[in-house]
Every structure is written in C-alpha cells, then in structure tokens.
Amino acid sequence: MSPIETFEPEASSAACVRRFVARTLMAWDVEGDDISVVVNELATNAILHGRTRFSVRLDLAGDLCRVEIADWNPRMPVPGAMFGDATSGHGLGLVAALSDRWGAEARDGGKAVWCEVSVDRDGRARLHMTAGASHPT
C-alpha cells in the first residue's frame, strides 16, 4: 500500500506533512530521519513555490523508499544557487545529497518531484552524501 495525503499550500501544512511521514515510517518500522528531511524540503518547496494543493506519496519496495510530492504548478524546480550566507536555495541540494536519485516530471498540468532513498535491512534510511546523486536534466 502506498499512503498518500493531500495538503493545502500554507505554512501549517509542513507540520502536517511531517506527522504523516512519521506515522507512515513508524507503521513500516523504518527509522528514516533522512527521509523525513527530504520530504520536509520537498513539501516546503511545494508550499513556497508551487502554491497549489499538493499531495505526498510514500512507497516502500524492498530496500528503497520513494517519496513523491505532486502539485498543480507546471513550473519545474530549479536547484538554487547556494552562495555563502544565503538563507534559501539549499533545499534541492539537500534532497540530492540525501537521496540515491531524484527528479521531476510534468504531470497533468502540474508536476511531481520525487526522490528515492535506500533503506538498510535494519530499517534505517541510509545517508548518501555523494556527488554522484542523479538529478533532473
């Protein structure tokens, strides 16, 4: 089963998304701190930039957790320039660092931004701080 919930594009939704993810990971017996971080970053982007209702979907297949955030804004994400003391623009870089792969695709007048995070056999999400993480082209 792939749990999915829909949220409004407002600041209070970020906490609702975090609770949804925590409940789902607990039900799966997965300790996924890095999964929680990437979902938070993607949901924050949906709130700040998508500005439409958005859905969060989680899938667990074997040792891979797929996170997908879909909204109705067709504008594709652009990784921000991470200059010195910038207080924003780091989100997609963090998603890339914590994920095995990530990407975005146009969908039904909007888009879906997704990432995949490996989960160890003991249920912990593995941290991938590699320069080789794939991203959209």
Secondary structure, DSSP 8 states (H G I E B T S, - for coil): ---EEEE-SSTTHHHHHHHHHHHHHHHHT-B-HHHHHHHHHHHHHIIIII-S-EEEEEEEETTEEEEEEEES-----------TT-SSS-HHHHHHHH-SEEEEEEETTEEEEEEEEEB-TTSBB-----TT-B---
